[in-house]
Amino acid sequence: MRGDGLLLAVALGGCGLEEWRNADLHLDIRGASLVDEDRVRLCVEGVGHRDQALGAGRVAFTGLPAGEPAVVTVEHLSEDGGSLGRAGPVELDGSGVVETEWAPCEEVCTPCEVDGERAEDGAADWLLGVRFVESP
């Protein structure tokens, strides 16, 4: 009986499903030679910006107002806070995957900084998914 109780406890509390959702806006960036530990900045005009580690070749930005085109810039941040390269700005409207090329900076560039408001809690919002893909 004791083993059955442990099994029940694991079944009830230990194995929850991970929540995820598909991206509403898709941007593929070709030609960037980044690794998982590199930090990138996503700037969305009128919404704001966020920095995060690349991890697994993709990043996301939540809370974009639904139904509105998004103008996106993606940058590779240096350790001293500069930008080593960028993609964009590019406009995404939810009509499919948009592809763009990576452009390294000749020297360290100034990173994008935008202000704005994310969609309010409970309001319809879009999720931006950015993938770094190999050039053909």
C-alpha positions in Angstrom: 0.0 0.0 0.0 2.8 2.4 0.9 4.1 2.4 -2.7 0.6 3.2 -4.1 0.4 6.3 -1.9 3.8 7.5 -3.2 2.7 6.8 -6.8 -0.5 8.8 -6.2 1.4 11.7 -4.7 3.7 11.8 -7.7 0.8 11.5 -10.2 -1.1 14.4 -8.5 1.7 16.9 -7.9 4.8 16.0 -9.7 3.9 15.8 -13.4 2.1 18.9 -14.5 2.0 19.9 -18.1 4.2 22.8 -19.2 2.2 25.7 -20.5 3.2 27.2 -23.8 1.6 28.9 -26.8 2.5 29.4 -30.4 4.0 32.7 -31.5 1.7 35.1 -33.3 4.5 37.0 -34.9 7.5 35.2 -36.4 10.9 36.5 -37.3 13.7 34.4 -38.6 17.2 35.9 -38.6 19.9 34.5 -40.9 23.6 34.9 -40.7 24.1 35.6 -37.0 26.9 33.6 -35.4 25.6 33.6 -31.8 25.8 31.0 -29.1 23.2 30.2 -26.4 24.9 32.3 -23.7 24.9 35.5 -25.8 22.6 38.3 -24.7 20.2 39.8 -27.2 18.0 42.8 -27.0 14.5 42.8 -28.6 13.1 46.3 -29.3 9.5 46.7 -30.4 8.5 50.3 -31.3 5.7 51.6 -29.0 6.0 48.6 -26.7 9.5 48.6 -25.2 12.6 46.5 -25.1 13.9 43.5 -23.2 17.2 41.8 -22.8 17.7 38.1 -22.5 20.1 35.2 -23.1 19.7 33.6 -26.5 19.3 30.0 -25.4 18.5 27.3 -27.9 18.6 29.7 -30.8 15.4 31.5 -30.1 13.9 34.3 -27.9 10.4 35.6 -27.3 8.7 38.9 -26.4 5.2 38.8 -24.8 2.5 41.4 -24.4 2.5 43.0 -27.8 -1.0 44.6 -28.5 -2.9 42.2 -30.6 -3.8 43.2 -34.1 -1.2 45.9 -34.4 1.9 45.6 -36.7 5.1 45.5 -34.7 8.4 47.1 -35.8 11.1 45.0 -34.4 14.9 45.3 -34.0 17.1 42.6 -32.6 20.6 43.2 -31.3 23.6 41.2 -29.9 24.7 42.9 -26.7 28.4 43.1 -25.8 29.5 42.7 -22.2 30.1 46.5 -21.9 26.5 47.3 -23.0 27.1 48.1 -26.6 25.7 46.3 -29.7 27.8 44.0 -31.8 25.3 43.5 -34.6 21.6 43.8 -35.4 18.7 42.7 -37.6 16.0 45.2 -38.5 14.0 47.2 -38.0 11.5 45.0 -39.7 7.7 45.2 -39.6 5.7 42.2 -38.7 1.9 42.0 -39.1 1.1 38.4 -38.3 0.7 37.3 -41.9 3.5 34.7 -41.7 7.2 34.2 -41.0 9.4 37.1 -42.0 13.0 36.5 -42.7 15.8 39.1 -42.5 19.6 39.1 -42.5 22.0 39.8 -39.6 24.3 42.8 -40.0 27.4 43.0 -37.8 28.5 46.4 -36.6 31.8 47.7 -38.0 32.5 49.0 -34.5 30.3 48.8 -31.3 26.9 50.3 -32.1 24.6 52.0 -29.7 21.8 49.5 -28.7 18.2 50.4 -29.5 16.1 51.7 -26.6 12.4 52.2 -27.0 9.7 53.0 -24.5 6.1 52.0 -24.7 3.3 50.0 -23.1 2.7 46.3 -23.2 -0.8 45.1 -23.6 -2.7 45.3 -20.3 -3.2 42.2 -18.2 -6.2 40.2 -19.5 -6.2 42.1 -22.8 -5.6 40.3 -26.1 -1.9 40.2 -26.9 0.5 38.8 -29.4 3.6 36.8 -28.7 6.7 37.5 -30.9 9.0 34.6 -31.6 12.5 35.2 -33.0 14.7 32.3 -34.3 18.3 32.5 -35.3 18.7 30.2 -38.3 21.6 29.0 -40.4 22.1 30.7 -43.8 21.3 28.5 -46.7 
